[in-house]
Amino acid sequence: MKMYKYKYGLTLVEILVVVAIIAILATMVIGIAARINDQSKERGLESTFTLLESALQEYREDTDKFPVQLEKNFANALIHSEYLYGELYSIPSSRKILEKVSDSLIKHDVDTGTIPPVPEIYDPWGTPLDYRYVPGDNFPELLSAGPDKIFGNADDINNK
């Protein structure tokens, strides 16, 4: 009489191979998803730049000049962003275009002072946009710190 013993199951090596394959696939999916997220933020920023450029053109048509911002100091990007928003908001035709910018990119600090604070314009990564214009330039420069949120690096994004 012959007895057959069938062994069903997986060895430790087989399980480790399957886990390694799943880990590699998960890493690839996470990397691709992160890149798609960054690309969508970059496209959103381009759209915001286009709206701001249109608002700046309307501002120039009404005042015959662009808002002047001589300072080139990234540390004051928040002040520059407030200045740009305030100037564009002061002209009705620019204000119409400015209102099309996503509410998630416009931040308004609540202040207890008597003067209401001016909203700032942010990029999709949560950093204030910087604004520069020196008379004589062709067009103002709008700057984003990019994904690393630090100005002055290779990943900075501008409208030029």
C-alpha positions as CSV (number, residue, x, y, z in Angstrom):
1,M,0.0,0.0,0.0
2,K,1.4,3.3,-1.1
3,M,0.6,6.5,0.8
4,Y,1.0,9.8,-1.0
5,K,1.6,12.8,1.1
6,Y,0.9,16.0,-0.7
7,K,2.4,19.1,0.8
8,Y,0.5,22.3,0.1
9,G,1.8,25.7,1.0
10,L,4.5,28.3,0.2
11,T,8.1,28.4,1.2
12,L,9.5,31.4,2.9
13,V,11.6,32.3,-0.2
14,E,8.4,32.3,-2.3
15,I,6.6,34.6,0.1
16,L,9.7,37.0,0.3
17,V,9.8,37.1,-3.6
18,V,6.1,38.1,-3.7
19,V,6.5,40.7,-1.0
20,A,9.5,42.2,-2.8
21,I,7.6,42.4,-6.1
22,I,4.6,44.1,-4.4
23,A,7.0,46.6,-2.7
24,I,8.7,47.5,-6.0
25,L,5.3,48.0,-7.7
26,A,4.0,50.1,-4.8
27,T,7.1,52.3,-4.9
28,M,6.6,52.8,-8.7
29,V,3.0,53.7,-8.2
30,I,3.8,56.2,-5.4
31,G,6.5,57.8,-7.5
32,I,4.3,58.2,-10.5
33,A,1.5,59.6,-8.4
34,A,3.8,62.1,-6.8
35,R,5.0,63.3,-10.2
36,I,1.5,63.6,-11.6
37,N,0.6,65.7,-8.5
38,D,3.6,68.0,-9.1
39,Q,2.7,68.3,-12.8
40,S,-0.9,69.3,-12.0
41,K,0.4,71.9,-9.5
42,E,2.8,73.2,-12.2
43,R,-0.1,73.5,-14.7
44,G,-2.2,75.2,-12.0
45,L,0.6,77.7,-11.4
46,E,0.9,78.4,-15.2
47,S,-2.9,79.1,-15.2
48,T,-2.5,81.5,-12.2
49,F,0.4,83.2,-14.0
50,T,-1.7,83.6,-17.1
51,L,-4.5,85.2,-15.1
52,L,-2.1,87.5,-13.2
53,E,-0.5,88.5,-16.5
54,S,-3.9,89.4,-17.9
55,A,-4.7,91.4,-14.8
56,L,-1.4,93.2,-15.1
57,Q,-2.2,94.1,-18.7
58,E,-5.5,95.5,-17.6
59,Y,-3.8,97.5,-14.9
60,R,-1.3,98.9,-17.4
61,E,-4.1,99.8,-19.8
62,D,-5.9,101.8,-17.1
63,T,-2.8,103.4,-15.5
64,D,-0.2,103.4,-18.4
65,K,2.3,101.6,-16.2
66,F,2.8,98.4,-14.2
67,P,3.0,98.4,-10.4
68,V,6.6,99.2,-9.6
69,Q,8.5,96.7,-7.3
70,L,12.2,97.5,-7.3
71,E,13.2,95.2,-4.4
72,K,14.7,91.9,-5.3
73,N,14.7,90.2,-1.9
74,F,13.0,86.8,-1.7
75,A,12.6,87.3,2.1
76,N,9.9,89.9,1.4
77,A,7.9,87.8,-1.1
78,L,4.9,88.0,1.2
79,I,5.0,91.8,1.2
80,H,5.5,91.8,-2.6
81,S,2.5,89.4,-3.0
82,E,0.3,91.7,-0.8
83,Y,1.4,94.7,-2.8
84,L,0.6,93.1,-6.2
85,Y,-2.8,91.9,-4.9
86,G,-3.6,95.4,-3.5
87,E,-2.6,97.2,-6.7
88,L,-4.5,94.8,-9.0
89,Y,-7.5,94.9,-6.8
90,S,-7.6,98.7,-7.0
91,I,-8.4,98.7,-10.7
92,P,-11.9,97.3,-11.6
93,S,-10.9,95.6,-14.8
94,S,-8.0,93.9,-13.1
95,R,-10.1,93.0,-10.1
96,K,-12.5,91.0,-12.4
97,I,-9.6,88.9,-13.6
98,L,-8.1,88.6,-10.2
99,E,-11.3,87.2,-8.9
100,K,-10.9,84.2,-11.2
101,V,-7.8,83.1,-9.3
102,S,-8.6,80.0,-7.2
103,D,-9.6,80.8,-3.7
104,S,-7.2,78.2,-2.4
105,L,-4.3,80.4,-3.7
106,I,-5.5,83.6,-2.1
107,K,-4.9,83.9,1.6
108,H,-6.2,86.6,3.9
109,D,-4.6,86.9,7.3
110,V,-7.0,88.0,10.0
111,D,-5.5,90.9,11.9
112,T,-6.9,92.6,14.9
113,G,-5.6,96.0,13.8
114,T,-7.8,98.8,12.4
115,I,-6.5,98.5,8.9
116,P,-7.8,95.3,7.2
117,P,-4.9,93.2,5.9
118,V,-4.4,92.7,2.2
119,P,-4.7,89.2,0.9
120,E,-1.6,87.5,-0.6
121,I,-1.3,85.3,-3.6
122,Y,0.2,81.9,-3.0
123,D,1.5,79.1,-5.3
124,P,0.0,75.6,-5.2
125,W,2.8,74.5,-2.8
126,G,1.8,77.1,-0.2
127,T,4.5,79.7,-0.7
128,P,3.7,83.4,-1.5
129,L,4.3,84.4,-5.1
130,D,7.1,87.0,-5.5
131,Y,6.5,90.0,-7.8
132,R,9.2,92.2,-9.4
133,Y,9.1,95.0,-11.9
134,V,11.6,97.7,-12.6
135,P,10.6,100.5,-15.0
136,G,12.1,99.8,-18.3
137,D,11.5,96.1,-18.2
138,N,9.2,94.7,-20.8
139,F,6.9,92.9,-18.4
140,P,6.8,92.2,-14.6
141,E,8.2,88.9,-13.3
142,L,6.1,86.6,-11.2
143,L,8.1,84.0,-9.2
144,S,7.2,80.8,-7.4
145,A,9.6,79.0,-5.1
146,G,8.5,75.7,-6.6
147,P,8.1,72.3,-5.0
148,D,10.9,72.8,-2.4
149,K,9.4,76.0,-1.2
150,I,12.8,77.8,-1.2
151,F,13.5,80.7,-3.5
152,G,16.8,80.9,-5.4
153,N,17.0,77.2,-6.4
154,A,16.9,75.5,-9.8
155,D,13.2,74.5,-9.3
156,D,11.9,78.1,-9.1
157,I,9.2,78.8,-11.6
158,N,8.6,82.2,-13.2
159,N,6.3,83.5,-15.9
160,K,9.1,84.4,-18.3
